[in-house]
Amino acid sequence: MSATTEKRGPGRPRKYPVGAGTDGAPRITLRMAPDLFEWVQEHGGAEFVRQVLQREQDRMRREAGEGV
């Protein structure tokens, strides 16, 4: 089997650079109501969503006592 057709086996997950908009990191797709989509776009689009999710994750970790 050539190197171009060989598939990767199970193993360690890929590591991605730390930071917003990490290149090559997994993506998420979701549907939302048009008015909500417009509101998100007005506030910065994908970057705004990343910031909101990061703040929520930090808040939940603090509440769980994990520290941040």
Summary of the structure (lengths in Angstrom):
residues: 68
radius of gyration: 17.6
end to end distance: 46.6
largest distance: 51.2
contacts: 92
relative contact order: 0.09
helix: 41%
strand: 0%
